[in-house]
Amino acid sequence: MINNASGIELHWLTRGGVPAGEDRLLAEAVRAVAWPQDGSAFGWFEAEAAAAKIVREYWRDMLGLGRDQTLAAAYWRRGAAGLMAG
């Protein structure tokens, strides 16, 4: 973990040789962060489609957050090519 003057924590996640889009490290790391209860947060997550789905379902189904509070978008899809990959 790296702390800086802005107060932002930076955590490096390494796949350990697992091909891009096949691990759940990033999605699980996002799920592990406690959601602020004071209404001051907006969740924004863009990643491979499977990871985006994990985070989106967690935010919507488990935390009950709406589209006005979160955006979890599939930026690319493993095995697909082209504009926004899918």
N, C-alpha and C positions, 0 to 999 in steps of 0.2 A: 504494500500500500504506500502511496505517495501523498503527502499533504502539501498544500501550497498556500500562498497568501490569500487566495480567493476562498479558501475553506473547502474546496472541492477535493474529494478523495478519489484517487485514481488507482484502480486495481488491474493488473495485467492478468489475463486469462490465456493460458496456452493450451492448444489442442493435443499436444503430445503425439503428433503424427496422425491423428484422426483427420480424414479429409474434410475440407470446408463444407459446412452444411450438414454434416453427419453427427455432430456432437450437440449436447444440450447445455454446455457450460454457460453460455451467455444468458440464455433464457432462464436457467435456474438461478443465476446470480441476480438477475432482475427480480425474480419472484422472492428472493430472500431479503430484499430491502423492505423495511417497514414503510407503509404508506402514511404520510403525514395526516393527522386527524383534524388539522385546523383549516382545511379547505384551501391551502395556499399552493398546492402542487398541480402540475400537469404532467402526465406520463407520456413520453414520446419514445417509441422504440421502432427502429427499422432494421431489418435483418433478413436472412434467408427465410423463405415461406414457413417452414415447419417451426422455426424458433418464434417467428412473429405470431403464429397461431397459438403456441403455448402461452406466450405473454398475454395476448389479447383475451384468451379464454380465462386466464387467471384474473386479470383485471375486471372483466365483465361478470363472470360467473361466481368467482370466489369473493371478490371484494365489492361487487355490485357497482362498479364505476361506469359512468356513461361516456358517450362520445365527446361530451363537452369537457371531460376530465382526462381523456387518454386518446392516443393514436398509436396503434401497433400495426405497422404496414410491412408487407412482404416486398422487399427491395429487389430480391432475386430468388429464383427457384433452382435448387440443385438439379442438374441435368438438363436445364432449359437455357436457351440462348435468345437474345433479342431484347428489344426495348422493355425494360422493367421485368424481363424474364417471366412472363406469364400473365 
